Every structure is written in structure tokens, then in C-alpha cells.
Amino acid sequence: TLFSYLILLVSQNYILFIASRVINGITGGNISILQAILADISPTPEEKAKNFWLMGAFFGLGFIIGPVLGAMLLKFGGVHGIFWAGAIFAVIEIVLIAMQFKNTNTADHDKHLDYNSFTIMIKYFKKDHIRQLLISLAFLGIGGFIVNASMGLYMQGLFNTSGSQYGLYLGIAGVIGALNMGYLIPKFWLKKFNPDTLNVINHISLIVWYFLVGLMTNEIAFLLLFYITILFGNAYFVIYNTKIMSTAQPNERGEISGMMSGLQSAFMFVWPLIGWLLLQYHINIFRATVVFTILSGVVMLREFRGR
């Protein structure tokens, strides 16, 4: 990650820019490792859920600071100010890992490792319970990534939103997400509803609110409704991750975590292109997301019936 930012700082052409992003993508398995570590140090499903929610809350904190800092750096320091900030944070991360990290993997280190990601995916897709969860998560992730990847272009085309404005809007979204993940979900949602019921509520709410957001032509109304979707949309990956991890053997946790992050990476590669095509042909991205959320809900209900 540090190396990729250094390339960005010296790059003078588009080829070097793309090379930098490829390097960061190939070496971007940090979240999978973190999820596996949390699974290793969490002895019970309840502890896993608590730690995954905590990780989500800190992720939300990053989405508060990152966009706001990015908007300020873009305005006052230009794009290279953003690259310098990324490099500095990468250095801090390296130092913290070197000083604090201790290995948590106590599984058999002589186990044969299969580096073929498709083989690993097929292995878990053959397990009925995990397959249904993964398919439901995939549909939900497709819709979410279409919105996340296309939101800036959508707002620019509809409301003429600038890059710095959009960064501030994302900062507000991060505040809402962090409050939801760090307080509302553990203190309210999970106390009032079990994870399965909460998953159903999330699906129904996202279908309704995404549909309404897609109807808005006023920027303030659009943002208010979009912020409501965050209350339901930023918890689903943690719910699915906790459920899937709870079914895994200790020596499978890192493998499953990596596979799920691989699926996310696939979404991040393919669905921004689809989002761009939707915008190109004037198809509302939020209505497309509603369709994928409905498909996710159908698969989820099938998983419930198959237990």
C-alpha cells in the first residue's frame, strides 16, 4: 500500500497511475487478515459478533475522517496532498503492526494450502447453508456496490455536486454509519431483534428506502433519504460474516474470510462498470439496487426454509 502511494506521488502518466492501483489491489488483503484474527481471538459466537460490530464501527470512523480529510486536502493541497496523506497513514500502520501484532493462528501450519481461489469458492459453495448465505450476500453486495461506486457521478449529473461537496456528504454518511454500528446496532437492534429478524428488516427497509431515494429530484431530500438507508445498509456484511464464520472450523476462518473479501473485490471490479453503464443509458441506479436487494431477500428466505 505504501509503495502504491509512492508511485502515485511520482507518476506523470496514466499507465503508472493504473500500475499503482493494481499493486494496491493485489496486496490489499488486510481486511481479510483482520477478520481472521478477530475470529481467532473470539471464543464464542457472541464474542465474534461483538468484535465484528466493533470492527464495523471503526470502519465507520474511517469513513467519517477519510472523506472530510480528503475534501480538505483536495481543496487546499490538490490531489497530491491526498496521496501524501495515504503514504503517511501507511507508514503509521506498518509501525503499529511491527510493534503490536502477535500471531493468533494456532492451526496446523503444515496443512497444504490451495492458492486457487476458484477451488476455494467451489469448496464452500458446495455446502448448502453457506452457499445460500453467500448468494444472498452477493446480490445484496452487488446492489450496494452499484450505489457506492456510482453515487458521485449520479449526484454530479443530477445536482451538479462538486468533488469537495461529495467528500463532505460522505463524511456525514460516515458519522451516521459509525453511530449505527457502534451504538444503535449493539444497544438497540440486536437487543430488540435476533440477527435473522434484523436481516429481514434490513432487506425490507432497503427496498423501500432505495426506491424512494431514486424518486428524489431535490438534493436535500435525496440526501436525507439516502442517509436513512445507511441505518439499514451498513450492517448486512457483518451479519452475514458472523453467521458464516460461526459455521467454520478454526483452520477455515482465514480461508473463508479471504474468500468473502475476494467476492467483495469482484463486486468492486465489475459493478462500478455496470453502474457506469446504467448512468450512461439513463437507468436509475437505485431502482437497479432495489431489484438486486429483492433477489437477495428471496435467496435469504430460501435459506431460512432449508434449515
N, C-alpha and C positions, 0 to 999 in steps of 0.2 A: 504493500500500500504506500509506504514512504517512497519507494523507488518510482512508483507510478506518478506521484505528485511532483517529484523532482523532474521527471520527463516533461510534465505539463508546464513547469516553470521555464524550461529552456526550449520548448517546441516552437517552431516557426511555421509549421505546415500541418495540414490535416492528417497526413499519414502518421506523424509522431503522436498527434492527439489520439488517434484511434489505437495506436500501439500502447499508449499509456492506459487506456481504458481496458484493453484486453488483458494486460498484465494484472491490473487490479481485480478484474473479474476472475481470472484463473486462480489467483491466490486469495480469493475472498471467502474462505470457509470459516471465518472467525465465529460467526453466529452459531454454526453447527457445533463447533467445538465447545462453545459456552453452554449450549443446551445440553450436550452430553455430560459436561462437568456438573451442571445443576442436577441432572438425573442421577449421577453417581453419588452425590452427597446428600440426596433426599431419600431417606429410608422408607417413607410411606407415600401412597398416592396423594394424601393431603399435603404433605411437605412439598411434593413435586408441584402440585397446583399452586401452592403459595409462592414457591420460588419462581415459577414461570410467570405468575402475575407480577411479581416484583421486577423481573427482567423486562416485562412489558411496560411497567411504569417508568423504568429508567430509559427505555426506548422512547417513550413519550416525552420524557425530559429532553432527550436529544432532539426531538422534533420541535420542541419549544425554542431551544437555544440555537440550533443549526440554521433554520430559515431566517430568523431575525438577524443573527450574526451575518449570515450570507447576504441579506439585503443591505445591511450597513456597509459591509466590505465592498459589495458591488458598487454602491453609490459613492463611497469615499476612496476606495483603493483599487477599483477596477477588478477585472476577473482574476488578475494575478494575485490580488490580496486574498481571494478565496483559496487559491492553490497554496499560498504560503501558510494559511491557517490549517489546511488539511495536512500539510507536511509537519507542522509543529505538533498537532494533535497525534499524528502517527508516531513521532519521536517519544512523546509523553507515554503513549500506550506501550511502546517497546520497553521503556524503562520500568514501568509498573509491572509488566509481565515478568521481566527478568528478576525483579526484586520480590514479587509476591507469589508467583504461581508455584504450586506443588502438584505433582501428578496425582490424579484421582482414579486413574484406570487400574483396577486390580484384577482385571480379567486375564485370561490366558494369553500371554504375549507371543506364544509360539503358534497361535492359530493362523491358518492360511488366510490371507487377505485377498478378496476378489476386487480388483480395481475396475472391473467392467460395470459401470453404473446401470446399464440396462439389465444386466443379470440380477443386480441387487433389487431393482424396481420390480422385475418379474417375480422374484422370490416373495416379496411382500404382497404383491397383487394377487398371488395365489391363495393368500389367507383371507377367507371370506370377510371376516369382521373388519380387518384393516383395509381391504380393498374398497368396501363401501365408504368407509371414512375418508380414504384418500380421494376417491372420485368426487364425493360431496365437497371436500375441501378444494379440489381442483376447480370445480365450477365456480365456487364462491371466490376463489383467488383470481380466476380469470376476470370476473366482473370487477373486483376491487382494483386489479392492476390496470384495467382499461381506464377506469376513472382516474387513478393516481397518475398514470403516465400521460393522460390527455388533458387533464384539468387546466393546466396553464394555457395551452393552446385554445381550449374551449372558452375560457374566460377572456382571453385576448381577442378572439373573434367576436364574442357576444357583447363584451363590456369594454373592450379596449384597455384591459388591465395590463399595467407595466410589470416588468420583472421584479422590481423592488416592492411594489404593492403586493404582488403574489407571494413574495417571501414573508411579508408581514401577515398575510392571511394564513399562511401555513403555520406561522408561529402561534397564532390564536388557536388553530386546529390542534397544535401540539399541546397547548395548555389544557384544552378540553380532554384530549386523549390521555394525558398524564393523570388528571384528576379522576377520570373514569377508571383507568387501570389501577391507579394507586389507592383510590378511596372507594368510589361507588361500587366497583365490582366485588372486592373482598368484603366491604362493610354493608352493602345493601343487596346487590344482585345475587351473590352466592348464598347469602343468608335467607333470602326470600324464595329462591328457586334453586333446584338442583341443576347440574350442568346440562342435562338433556333438555329440560324445560327452558332453560336460558337459551339454548341453541335454537329451539323452535321460535321463541320470542324474537331473537335476533333476526332470523330469516324473515318472519312476517313483517317486522318493523322496517328492515332494509328494503323489502319490496315496496312498501307503502311510501317511505320517505324518498327513495331514489326516484320513484315515479313522479312525486311532487316536485322534486328538485329540477327534473327535466322539463317541467312546465314553466319554470320561472323565467321572466324576461327583465325583472328588476334585480339589480346587483345585490342590494341589501337583503331582499327576501331570499334570493338564491343562496347567499352565504349563511343566513340563519338556518335555513332548512338543511344545507349541507353539513353544518356543524352538528345538527341533531343526528345525522347519520353516523357521525363519529362515535356517539354514545353506544351504538349497536354494532358498528363495523370494525372496531379495533380490538375486539376481544375474541373473534372467532378462531384465529390461528392458535391462540393459547388454549382454548377449549379443545380443539382437535388434537393439538400436540400433547396435551396432558392425557387425553383418552388413549391415544395411540401408544405413548410412552409407557402407560400403565400396563399394557399388554405385552411389553417387550421383556426379553431376558436381559440380565445385566450386560452381557457381552454383545447385545444387539443395539444398545441405545445410541452409541455413536453412529453406527451404520444407518439406523432409521432416521436420526437427526440429519445426517448428511443427505440422505435420500430426499427428505422433505424440503431441505434447503435447495437441493437440486431441482425439485419441482418448481419451487418459487423462482429460481433463476430462469427456468424455462419460460415461466409466465412473463418474467421481466424482459425476456428477449422477444417473444412472439407477440404478446398482446399490446405493447406500445405500437407495433406496426399495424395491428388491427384497429387500434384506437385512431391512428392517423388516417387509415382508410375510411373509417366511419365519419371522421370530420371532413375528409376530402369529398365524400359523397353526401354530405349534409345529413347524416344519420345521427340522431341524438344518442350520445354515449351512455346516458343514464338509462334510457329505455333498453339498450342492449344489456346493460348491467342487470336490470330487472329480470330479463329473460334468463341469464346465467344463474341468478340467485334462486329463481323458481326451480331450475333444473337441479341445483344443489339441494334444495329442500325436498324434492321428490326422492332423490337418492338417499338422503338422510332418513326419511320416513321408511324407506325400504330396509335400511339398516336396523331401525327400531323393530320392525316386524320380523326380521330374521334372527333376533336374539332367542 
